[in-house]
Amino acid sequence: MAAHVLIAGGGIAGLASALALARRRHRVDLLEQAVAFSEVGAGIQLGPNVTRRLQSLGVWEALGRIAARPDALVVRSAIHDREIARLPLGNAMLHSYAAPYFCVHRADLHGVLLAAVRGTGAVTLTTAARVTGVVARDHAVCVSSTESRAWEGDALVGADGLWSTVRPYLVQDSPPRATGHTAWRALVEQAALPASLRSTQVTVWLGPRLHAVAYPVRRGEALNVVVLAESAPAGDARDWDQGSSLAALQAATGRTGTGLQALLEAVPGWRAWTLNDRPPLTGASQMAGERIALAGDAAHPMLPYLAQGAGMAIEDAVALAEALDGGDAASVPAAFARYAEARWQRNALVQQRARRNGEIFHATGLLRMGRDTALRLLGARLLDVPWLYAG
Protein backbone atom coordinates (compact mmCIF):
# COMPACT_ATOMS: atom_id res chain seq x y z
CA MET A 1 0.00 0.00 0.00
CA ALA A 2 1.42 3.41 -0.97
CA ALA A 3 2.18 6.16 1.52
CA HIS A 4 0.06 9.26 2.14
CA VAL A 5 2.43 12.23 2.05
CA LEU A 6 1.69 15.78 3.17
CA ILE A 7 3.72 18.55 1.52
CA ALA A 8 3.97 22.06 2.92
CA GLY A 9 4.70 24.56 0.16
CA GLY A 10 3.47 24.90 -3.41
CA GLY A 11 6.57 26.36 -5.03
CA ILE A 12 8.92 24.50 -7.34
CA ALA A 13 10.25 22.20 -4.58
CA GLY A 14 6.75 21.30 -3.41
CA LEU A 15 5.25 20.77 -6.86
CA ALA A 16 8.22 18.74 -8.11
CA SER A 17 8.05 16.56 -4.99
CA ALA A 18 4.30 16.07 -5.39
CA LEU A 19 4.71 15.13 -9.05
CA ALA A 20 7.56 12.71 -8.38
CA LEU A 21 5.64 11.01 -5.56
CA ALA A 22 2.36 10.83 -7.49
CA ARG A 23 4.12 9.21 -10.45
CA ARG A 24 5.18 6.46 -8.05
CA ARG A 25 1.57 5.98 -6.90
CA HIS A 26 1.73 7.72 -3.54
CA ARG A 27 -1.19 9.85 -2.38
CA VAL A 28 -0.29 13.50 -1.76
CA ASP A 29 -1.90 16.46 0.00
CA LEU A 30 -0.11 19.67 -0.98
CA LEU A 31 -0.70 22.70 1.26
CA GLU A 32 0.08 26.17 -0.09
CA GLN A 33 -0.13 29.20 2.18
CA ALA A 34 -1.02 31.66 -0.61
CA VAL A 35 -4.62 32.04 -1.76
CA ALA A 36 -3.72 30.82 -5.25
CA PHE A 37 -0.97 28.83 -6.90
CA SER A 38 1.23 31.36 -8.64
CA GLU A 39 4.87 32.28 -8.99
CA VAL A 40 6.81 35.46 -9.63
CA GLY A 41 10.49 36.14 -9.81
CA ALA A 42 13.47 35.88 -12.02
CA GLY A 43 14.51 33.41 -14.65
CA ILE A 44 16.05 30.04 -13.86
CA GLN A 45 19.02 28.34 -15.46
CA LEU A 46 18.56 24.58 -15.72
CA GLY A 47 21.82 22.70 -16.16
CA PRO A 48 21.99 19.14 -17.49
CA ASN A 49 21.73 17.73 -13.97
CA VAL A 50 18.28 19.37 -13.73
CA THR A 51 16.90 18.85 -17.23
CA ARG A 52 17.76 15.16 -16.94
CA ARG A 53 15.55 14.89 -13.86
CA LEU A 54 12.74 16.95 -15.36
CA GLN A 55 12.73 14.50 -18.24
CA SER A 56 12.22 11.68 -15.73
CA LEU A 57 9.21 13.56 -14.31
CA GLY A 58 7.39 13.41 -17.64
CA VAL A 59 7.34 17.16 -18.36
CA TRP A 60 9.84 17.11 -21.20
CA GLU A 61 7.48 18.10 -24.00
CA ALA A 62 5.90 20.92 -21.99
CA LEU A 63 9.32 22.13 -20.85
CA GLY A 64 10.51 22.30 -24.44
CA ARG A 65 7.66 24.66 -25.29
CA ILE A 66 8.66 27.24 -22.69
CA ALA A 67 12.44 26.99 -22.58
CA ALA A 68 15.20 28.92 -24.29
CA ARG A 69 18.30 27.02 -25.35
CA PRO A 70 21.33 29.30 -24.97
CA ASP A 71 24.26 28.50 -27.21
CA ALA A 72 27.05 29.71 -24.91
CA LEU A 73 27.99 31.08 -21.51
CA VAL A 74 30.07 34.23 -21.99
CA VAL A 75 31.92 36.05 -19.19
CA ARG A 76 32.68 39.75 -19.66
CA SER A 77 34.15 42.60 -17.67
CA ALA A 78 31.45 44.81 -16.15
CA ILE A 79 33.81 47.77 -16.44
CA HIS A 80 35.34 47.35 -19.91
CA ASP A 81 32.80 44.93 -21.46
CA ARG A 82 35.64 42.84 -22.89
CA GLU A 83 35.05 39.09 -23.21
CA ILE A 84 37.08 37.15 -20.66
CA ALA A 85 35.98 33.54 -21.21
CA ARG A 86 33.41 31.39 -23.00
CA LEU A 87 31.81 27.97 -22.48
CA PRO A 88 29.84 26.39 -25.35
CA LEU A 89 26.39 25.16 -24.28
CA GLY A 90 23.87 23.87 -26.86
CA ASN A 91 25.13 20.70 -28.49
CA ALA A 92 28.25 20.71 -26.30
CA MET A 93 26.15 20.06 -23.18
CA LEU A 94 24.25 17.30 -24.96
CA HIS A 95 27.52 15.68 -26.00
CA SER A 96 29.14 15.93 -22.56
CA TYR A 97 26.18 15.19 -20.30
CA ALA A 98 23.45 13.67 -22.52
CA ALA A 99 21.07 16.44 -21.45
CA PRO A 100 20.58 20.06 -22.56
CA TYR A 101 21.09 23.39 -20.83
CA PHE A 102 17.83 25.34 -20.66
CA CYS A 103 16.78 28.76 -19.40
CA VAL A 104 13.18 29.33 -18.30
CA HIS A 105 11.14 31.89 -16.46
CA ARG A 106 10.31 30.72 -12.95
CA ALA A 107 6.57 31.30 -13.44
CA ASP A 108 6.61 29.22 -16.64
CA LEU A 109 8.35 26.27 -14.96
CA HIS A 110 5.96 26.55 -12.03
CA GLY A 111 3.03 26.42 -14.45
CA VAL A 112 4.36 23.32 -16.19
CA LEU A 113 4.81 21.49 -12.88
CA LEU A 114 1.39 22.58 -11.60
CA ALA A 115 -0.35 21.32 -14.74
CA ALA A 116 1.48 18.01 -14.50
CA VAL A 117 0.56 17.63 -10.82
CA ARG A 118 -3.10 18.28 -11.57
CA GLY A 119 -2.94 15.75 -14.36
CA THR A 120 -1.88 12.92 -12.05
CA GLY A 121 -5.21 12.81 -10.22
CA ALA A 122 -3.31 11.71 -7.10
CA VAL A 123 -2.60 15.10 -5.54
CA THR A 124 -5.05 17.19 -3.54
CA LEU A 125 -4.15 20.88 -3.78
CA THR A 126 -5.19 23.18 -0.95
CA THR A 127 -4.54 26.93 -0.88
CA ALA A 128 -4.66 29.46 1.97
CA ALA A 129 -3.23 26.75 4.23
CA ARG A 130 -0.27 28.12 6.14
CA VAL A 131 1.19 25.42 8.39
CA THR A 132 1.05 26.48 12.05
CA GLY A 133 1.74 23.22 13.87
CA VAL A 134 3.20 19.76 13.38
CA VAL A 135 2.80 16.72 15.59
CA ALA A 136 4.75 13.60 14.63
CA ARG A 137 3.79 10.27 16.19
CA ASP A 138 5.17 6.76 15.74
CA HIS A 139 2.95 5.91 12.79
CA ALA A 140 1.64 9.24 11.48
CA VAL A 141 2.17 12.99 11.33
CA CYS A 142 -0.51 15.62 11.84
CA VAL A 143 -0.33 19.13 10.38
CA SER A 144 -2.53 22.02 11.47
CA SER A 145 -3.00 25.27 9.59
CA THR A 146 -4.85 28.53 9.79
CA GLU A 147 -8.63 28.48 10.26
CA SER A 148 -8.40 25.40 12.50
CA ARG A 149 -7.85 22.95 9.66
CA ALA A 150 -5.78 19.78 10.02
CA TRP A 151 -4.44 16.90 7.94
CA GLU A 152 -2.98 13.55 8.92
CA GLY A 153 -0.64 11.50 6.79
CA ASP A 154 2.17 8.99 6.91
CA ALA A 155 4.84 11.61 6.22
CA LEU A 156 5.43 15.36 5.91
CA VAL A 157 7.75 17.10 3.46
CA GLY A 158 8.64 20.69 4.33
CA ALA A 159 9.11 22.43 0.99
CA ASP A 160 8.08 25.83 2.31
CA GLY A 161 11.17 27.82 1.45
CA LEU A 162 13.75 29.95 3.23
CA TRP A 163 11.39 30.99 6.03
CA SER A 164 10.08 27.45 6.52
CA THR A 165 7.71 26.72 9.41
CA VAL A 166 8.49 22.99 9.13
CA ARG A 167 12.29 23.32 9.41
CA PRO A 168 12.33 24.01 13.20
CA TYR A 169 10.90 20.55 13.83
CA LEU A 170 14.19 19.13 12.49
CA VAL A 171 16.78 21.87 12.80
CA GLN A 172 17.26 24.11 15.82
CA ASP A 173 19.00 27.13 14.37
CA SER A 174 18.70 30.89 14.14
CA PRO A 175 16.65 32.76 11.52
CA PRO A 176 18.09 33.28 8.02
CA ARG A 177 21.02 35.69 7.96
CA ALA A 178 21.26 38.78 5.80
CA THR A 179 24.17 38.50 3.38
CA GLY A 180 24.50 42.21 2.67
CA HIS A 181 23.80 41.57 -1.02
CA THR A 182 20.82 42.88 -2.98
CA ALA A 183 19.54 41.61 -6.32
CA TRP A 184 17.67 43.58 -8.98
CA ARG A 185 15.82 41.73 -11.71
CA ALA A 186 13.91 42.62 -14.84
CA LEU A 187 12.27 40.91 -17.80
CA VAL A 188 12.15 42.60 -21.18
CA GLU A 189 10.85 41.45 -24.56
CA GLN A 190 13.77 40.99 -26.92
CA ALA A 191 11.82 42.60 -29.76
CA ALA A 192 11.70 45.80 -27.69
CA LEU A 193 15.49 45.94 -27.43
CA PRO A 194 17.94 47.29 -30.00
CA ALA A 195 19.40 44.47 -32.06
CA SER A 196 22.79 44.93 -30.40
CA LEU A 197 21.33 44.11 -26.98
CA ARG A 198 19.38 41.00 -27.93
CA SER A 199 20.99 37.72 -26.95
CA THR A 200 20.91 33.97 -27.42
CA GLN A 201 23.59 33.48 -24.76
CA VAL A 202 23.99 33.49 -21.02
CA THR A 203 26.15 36.55 -20.42
CA VAL A 204 27.81 37.26 -17.08
CA TRP A 205 29.49 40.60 -16.35
CA LEU A 206 31.94 40.58 -13.42
CA GLY A 207 32.81 43.77 -11.57
CA PRO A 208 34.12 44.92 -8.20
CA ARG A 209 31.53 43.98 -5.56
CA LEU A 210 28.91 43.28 -8.23
CA HIS A 211 27.98 41.12 -11.15
CA ALA A 212 25.17 40.97 -13.69
CA VAL A 213 23.60 38.11 -15.65
CA ALA A 214 21.39 38.17 -18.73
CA TYR A 215 19.93 35.22 -20.61
CA PRO A 216 16.96 34.41 -22.87
CA VAL A 217 13.76 32.84 -21.54
CA ARG A 218 10.33 32.06 -22.99
CA ARG A 219 11.65 30.35 -26.13
CA GLY A 220 14.16 33.18 -26.52
CA GLU A 221 11.47 35.83 -26.87
CA ALA A 222 12.34 37.59 -23.59
CA LEU A 223 15.56 38.48 -21.84
CA ASN A 224 15.97 37.98 -18.10
CA VAL A 225 18.40 40.44 -16.49
CA VAL A 226 19.69 40.24 -12.91
CA VAL A 227 22.18 42.53 -11.17
CA LEU A 228 23.63 41.58 -7.79
CA ALA A 229 25.59 44.03 -5.68
CA GLU A 230 27.01 44.31 -2.19
CA SER A 231 24.45 46.83 -1.06
CA ALA A 232 22.56 47.48 2.15
CA PRO A 233 19.20 45.66 2.07
CA ALA A 234 16.00 47.64 1.76
CA GLY A 235 12.42 46.68 2.49
CA ASP A 236 11.02 43.53 4.03
CA ALA A 237 13.62 40.75 4.05
CA ARG A 238 10.87 38.23 3.25
CA ASP A 239 9.66 40.15 0.20
CA TRP A 240 11.52 39.15 -2.93
CA ASP A 241 9.30 41.22 -5.21
CA GLN A 242 10.02 44.78 -4.05
CA GLY A 243 9.53 47.70 -6.39
CA SER A 244 12.78 49.44 -7.34
CA SER A 245 14.35 51.59 -10.05
CA LEU A 246 17.36 52.06 -12.26
CA ALA A 247 18.42 54.95 -10.02
CA ALA A 248 18.50 52.68 -6.96
CA LEU A 249 20.45 50.07 -8.89
CA GLN A 250 23.00 52.63 -10.12
CA ALA A 251 23.36 54.09 -6.64
CA ALA A 252 24.42 50.62 -5.44
CA THR A 253 26.66 49.69 -8.36
CA GLY A 254 27.95 52.95 -9.81
CA ARG A 255 28.33 53.40 -13.52
CA THR A 256 29.33 50.23 -15.34
CA GLY A 257 30.86 49.90 -18.79
CA THR A 258 28.98 51.09 -21.84
CA GLY A 259 27.83 47.64 -22.93
CA LEU A 260 26.21 46.66 -19.66
CA GLN A 261 25.01 50.19 -18.98
CA ALA A 262 23.16 50.29 -22.29
CA LEU A 263 21.29 47.12 -21.38
CA LEU A 264 20.38 48.36 -17.90
CA GLU A 265 19.06 51.63 -19.29
CA ALA A 266 16.99 49.80 -21.92
CA VAL A 267 15.08 47.81 -19.29
CA PRO A 268 11.69 49.39 -18.54
CA GLY A 269 11.36 48.46 -14.85
CA TRP A 270 13.17 46.83 -11.96
CA ARG A 271 12.19 44.64 -8.99
CA ALA A 272 14.50 43.89 -6.07
CA TRP A 273 15.05 41.48 -3.22
CA THR A 274 17.59 41.18 -0.42
CA LEU A 275 19.60 37.97 -0.25
CA ASN A 276 19.40 35.88 2.89
CA ASP A 277 20.69 32.38 3.50
CA ARG A 278 21.48 29.75 6.11
CA PRO A 279 24.61 27.70 6.75
CA PRO A 280 24.75 24.24 5.13
CA LEU A 281 23.31 21.32 7.05
CA THR A 282 25.88 19.34 9.02
CA GLY A 283 24.28 15.91 8.89
CA ALA A 284 21.53 13.75 7.46
CA SER A 285 19.46 13.99 10.64
CA GLN A 286 18.89 17.69 9.95
CA MET A 287 17.35 16.94 6.56
CA ALA A 288 14.99 14.16 7.60
CA GLY A 289 13.68 12.51 10.76
CA GLU A 290 11.30 9.63 11.30
CA ARG A 291 8.34 11.09 9.41
CA ILE A 292 9.42 14.64 8.52
CA ALA A 293 11.77 15.61 5.69
CA LEU A 294 12.90 18.89 4.15
CA ALA A 295 13.32 19.73 0.47
CA GLY A 296 14.57 22.74 -1.48
CA ASP A 297 15.22 26.03 0.27
CA ALA A 298 13.65 24.81 3.50
CA ALA A 299 16.68 22.54 3.82
CA HIS A 300 19.42 24.34 1.88
CA PRO A 301 18.70 27.87 0.64
CA MET A 302 21.07 28.64 -2.22
CA LEU A 303 22.66 31.95 -3.04
CA PRO A 304 22.26 32.52 -6.80
CA TYR A 305 25.98 32.36 -7.59
CA LEU A 306 25.91 28.83 -9.01
CA ALA A 307 22.43 29.00 -10.56
CA GLN A 308 21.31 25.86 -8.73
CA GLY A 309 18.57 26.84 -6.29
CA ALA A 310 15.75 25.34 -8.32
CA GLY A 311 18.08 22.62 -9.52
CA MET A 312 18.81 21.24 -6.08
CA ALA A 313 15.09 21.39 -5.20
CA ILE A 314 14.25 19.30 -8.27
CA GLU A 315 17.07 16.87 -7.48
CA ASP A 316 15.62 16.55 -3.97
CA ALA A 317 12.16 15.79 -5.35
CA VAL A 318 13.37 12.95 -7.56
CA ALA A 319 15.59 11.50 -4.81
CA LEU A 320 12.70 11.64 -2.34
CA ALA A 321 10.40 9.69 -4.65
CA GLU A 322 13.13 7.17 -5.41
CA ALA A 323 13.70 6.58 -1.70
CA LEU A 324 9.96 6.00 -1.12
CA ASP A 325 9.48 3.91 -4.25
CA GLY A 326 7.49 0.76 -3.52
CA GLY A 327 7.18 1.62 0.15
CA ASP A 328 4.19 2.12 2.41
CA ALA A 329 3.50 3.93 5.68
CA ALA A 330 5.70 1.58 7.71
CA SER A 331 8.70 2.13 5.44
CA VAL A 332 8.72 5.94 5.67
CA PRO A 333 11.41 6.30 8.38
CA ALA A 334 13.89 4.10 6.52
CA ALA A 335 13.06 5.79 3.22
CA PHE A 336 13.57 9.26 4.69
CA ALA A 337 16.91 8.15 6.12
CA ARG A 338 18.02 6.98 2.67
CA TYR A 339 16.84 10.24 1.13
CA ALA A 340 18.73 12.41 3.62
CA GLU A 341 21.93 10.39 3.28
CA ALA A 342 21.72 10.67 -0.50
CA ARG A 343 21.16 14.45 -0.52
CA TRP A 344 22.57 16.43 2.39
CA GLN A 345 26.26 16.36 1.45
CA ARG A 346 25.69 17.26 -2.20
CA ASN A 347 23.42 20.12 -1.19
CA ALA A 348 25.95 21.36 1.36
CA LEU A 349 28.69 21.29 -1.27
CA VAL A 350 26.60 23.26 -3.76
CA GLN A 351 25.76 25.82 -1.06
CA GLN A 352 29.44 26.22 -0.21
CA ARG A 353 30.46 26.58 -3.86
CA ALA A 354 27.73 29.16 -4.45
CA ARG A 355 29.01 31.21 -1.52
CA ARG A 356 32.57 30.94 -2.82
CA ASN A 357 31.47 31.98 -6.30
CA GLY A 358 29.96 35.13 -4.81
CA GLU A 359 33.36 36.06 -3.42
CA ILE A 360 35.09 35.29 -6.72
CA PHE A 361 32.52 37.09 -8.89
CA HIS A 362 32.73 40.24 -6.76
CA ALA A 363 36.51 40.18 -6.26
CA THR A 364 38.60 43.34 -6.17
CA GLY A 365 42.31 44.09 -6.43
CA LEU A 366 44.80 41.29 -6.96
CA LEU A 367 42.18 38.56 -6.55
CA ARG A 368 40.16 40.07 -9.39
CA MET A 369 43.25 40.25 -11.62
CA GLY A 370 44.13 36.63 -10.86
CA ARG A 371 40.56 35.52 -11.53
CA ASP A 372 40.47 37.21 -14.93
CA THR A 373 43.88 35.84 -15.89
CA ALA A 374 42.84 32.30 -14.99
CA LEU A 375 39.61 32.66 -16.97
CA ARG A 376 41.45 33.93 -20.04
CA LEU A 377 43.93 31.06 -19.91
CA LEU A 378 41.63 28.18 -18.96
CA GLY A 379 38.27 29.44 -20.19
CA ALA A 380 35.82 26.57 -20.60
CA ARG A 381 37.75 24.31 -18.22
CA LEU A 382 36.99 26.67 -15.33
CA LEU A 383 33.42 27.42 -16.36
CA ASP A 384 32.37 23.80 -16.83
CA VAL A 385 31.41 21.93 -13.64
CA PRO A 386 31.34 18.17 -14.37
CA TRP A 387 30.94 17.23 -10.70
CA LEU A 388 27.66 19.18 -10.72
CA TYR A 389 26.24 18.57 -14.19
CA ALA A 390 26.99 14.85 -14.29
CA GLY A 391 25.68 14.25 -10.75
N, C-alpha and C positions, 0 to 999 in steps of 0.2 A: 504494500500500500504506500503511495507517495506521501511526501510530507506536506503540511500546510504551513507556508512561510509568510510571515508578515514583513513588509518592507516599509520603512519610514523614509520618505523622500521620493519625489517624482521627477528629479532631474535626470541627467544622463546616467549616473551610477545606478539610481533606482530603477529606471526603465530598462536599462541593459540587463540588470540582475533579474528583473521580473521576466523579461523575454527569455533569457537563458534558462531559467528555472521552468517556465511554462513549456518550453520546447522539450524538456525532459520529464514532462507529465506531472510536475508538482503543482499544487494549488496555491495561488498567491493572492494576498490582500495587499494592495499598495496604497499607502496613506500619504497624501500630499497636503501640506499646510496651507497652500494658496487656495483661492476660491476657484481657480481654473488651472488646467495644465497648460503652461506656456513657458517660453524661455526667451530671454534677451541676452545681450552680450556680444562678445567679439567673435571673430572667426576661430576655427580650430584647425590645427595641422594634424593630420592622421598619418603617421609613419607606417611602414609595412607591418610592424608588430601589431598595429591596431586594425588596419584594413583586413589583415588575415583573420582576425577574430570576428570582425563584423561580417565577413563572408560566412563564417561558421554559424552566425546567428540568423542567416536567411534573409538579410536585408541588402544583399549585393546589388540587385537590379535597381531598387529604390535609391540606394546610395549613389549609384552611377548617374542617376538623373539629376542629382543636386550638387555633385562634387565638381571642383575644378582640379585639373591635373597639371600642376606646375612642371615645367621642363628643367628647372635648375634652382639651386639655392646659391645666391650671390651675396657676398659680404663686401660692403663698401665703407669708406670713411664717412662719418657724419659731418666732418669738417670740410674735407676736400672733395668728397664724392667719388674718389678714385676706387676702382675695383681692387680688392685685396685678395680674394679667393673665390673659388667656385666649385660646387659639387653638382654633377649631373643628377637629375631625378628621372622622371619619365621612364623610359625603357631601361635605364641603368638600374633603377630600384627593382624592377621586375626581374632583371637578369640576376642581381645579387641576392634578392630575398624572396623571389617568387610571389611578390605582392606589391601593389602600387603605392605611391605616395599621393594622398589626396589632401585638398583643402576644402573645408565646408564652413558654412555659417552655423553657429551653435543652434540657433532656432530651427534651421533646416534638419540637422541631425536629430534634434529632439523630436521633431515632427515625424521623421521616419521611424524612430524607435517607438513612439506612442502609437502610430498606426499599426505597427507590427504586433505590439502588445495587445491592442484591442482585437486584432485578428486571431489571436490564439484561442479566445473564448475561455481561458483558464485563469484570467487575472481580473479581480474585482478592483476597480479604481474608485477611490474615495477622495474628494477634495475637502478643503476647509477642515482638515483633521491634523492639527498640530499636536504631536505627541507630548504629553505632560507627565506621564508616569509609566514605569516598566516594572513588572513583577515576574521574576523567573523562578519557576518551580522545577522539581525533578523531571517532570514529563511534559511541561508546557510553559509557555510564556504569555503573559497578559499585558496588553498595551492599552492605556487610557489616553483620551485626547480631550480637547475642548468640548463643551456642551455635554459633558458626562457620558460620552460614548466610550465603548471598550471593545476590544477584539482579543480573541485567544487563538493561539496557533502553536505549532510544534517548534517554531524558531522565529527569531527576529533578526532582520538585517538593517543596521543603521546606515542609511545612504543619504543622510540629511545634511551633508555639507560641512563647511568649516566650523559653523556654530552649532554643531550637532547636539541634540538633547539626548541622544542614545549613548554617545561616547562616554559620558561620566560613569555609566554602569560597567565599563570595562577599564577605563583609563582615568586615574586620579591625577590630573595635571591642572595647570593654570590656564586661563583663557588664551585665545590666540594672541600672538605678539605682533605689534606693528613693526614693519620692516624699515619704515622711513622712505619707502619707494611709493610713487604714485604712477598709475597708468592712465593714459588717455587713449580712447579708441574712436574710430569713425568708420562708416561704411559709405562708399560712394559708387555710383554707377560708372562703369568704365567709359561708356559713351559720352558722359558729361565731362570727361577729362580731356585735356589736350593729348594728341597722339603720343607725344613724348613722355607722358606720365602713365600711360596704360602699360599693363604688365602681364606676362604669362609666367612670371617667376616668383619665387619667394626671395625678397630682397631684405637684407639686414644691414642697417647703418650703425656702426659702432662709434661712440664718442665719449669724451670724459664725463663720467657719472650719468650717462644716458645711453639708450639705444632705441632704434625704431625698427619696426617690421612692417612690410606690406606684402600682401599676396592675394591672388584672385580667389573668389568664392562664387557660389551660385553659377556653376558651369563656366566660370570665367567672365561673367557679365558684370560682376561687382568687384571692387577692390577693398579689402579689409586693411586698415591702417592702425597700428598701435605704437604709441610712444611711451617709453618707461623712463622715469627720471628719479634721481635721489632728491626728493622734494617732500617738504612737510605735508602730512596728510590733511585733507580738508573734508568736512562733512561727516556723516555717520559711517563709522568703520564697517558696518554691516551692509551698507548700500553700495552695490557695485554698478549702479546706473545713475550716477550723479550728473546733473547738468554742468557743463563747463564751456570753455571757449578757447580759441586760438591764443588770445592774449594771456590767459592763465597758463597755457602750455608753454608759450614763449618766455614767460616770466620764470618758469622753472628750468628751462633748458637753455635759454639764450638763443642767439641766432645761430642756426646751423648753416652748412654749406648750401650753395644755390640749388643743387639738385633736390635735396631733401626739403629745403625750405619751400620750393615751388610746389611740391606735393602737399605739404601741410597747409599752405595758403589756398590750395584749390579745393580742399575739403570743406563742405558746407556747414558742418556742425560737429561738436565734440562732446563725448560723455567721458566720465572719469570714475575711477575707483582707487581706493587705497589698498595696498597689498599687505595682507596679514598672513602669518603661517604658524605652524607648530613644529617642534623638533620631531625627527623621525622616531617611530616606535622602536623600542629596545628589545622586544621579544614577541613571540607568537601569541602569548597569553594576553597581550594588549590589543590584538586584532580580533580575537574570538575567544569566547568562553564556552560554557556548556551549551547554551541555547541562544546566545547573542553573538553576532558578528558585525564587523564594520566593513564598509566598502567605500571606495572613492575618497573624497576630501574629508569625510568624517574620520577616516583612519589616517590619511597621509596627504594633507593639503600641499599642493605643488606650487611653487613659484613658477612663473611662466617662462623661465629661462632655458628650458629644454623642450618646451612644447609638448608636454606629456601628461598634463592634468587629466584630460578626458581619456587619454590613452590608458593610463594606469587604472582608471575606473572601469573601463571596458575589459581590460585584462582581468581585473578582480571578478567581474560578473561571470565571465566564462569559467574561471577557475572555481568559483563558488558552485556553479552548476555541475561542473565535472566532479567536484568532491562529493556532492549530494546524489550523483547519478545512481539510480537503482536503489536508493535508500528509502527508509520510512522514518516515522517519528523517533523510533528507538535509536536509529543510527545517526541522528543529528550531532550529538557531541563529538563523536569520532570524525564525522565528516567536517565539522567546523575546525577541528584540530588539524586535519590534513590541509584544509584551505589556508589557515593562518600560516602554517609551516611553509607552504608553497609560495606565499605572497609577501610576507612582511619584510624579508631581507631585500628582495628586488625593489620593493617600494621605497625602502629606506635609502637604498643606493641611488635611485632616481632622484629622490628629494635632495640628497647631498650633492649630486652632480648639478642639479638645477641651481642650488645656492651658489656653488662654485662658479658656474657659468655667469651668474649675475655679477660676481666680482671681476671676472675676466672681461665680460662685455663692457663694463663701466670703468675699466682700468685707466689710470692716469700715469704720467711720467714714464719711468724706465719700463715698468710692467706693460704699459700700453705699447711702447716701441717693440719690446720683445714679442708680445702677442702678434703684432702686425707682421713682424719679420718671419715668425714661425708660420703664419698663415700664407704668406707669399711663397715660402719655400715648400711647404708640405701640402697646402691647399686641401684637396679632397680627402687626403688621408686624415687630416684633423677634423674635418667637418662630418665625415661619415662616422657612425657609431654602431658597429656590428654587434657589440654586446647587447645593445638595446633593440635594434631592429630585427635581429634574428631570434630574440628571446621569445 
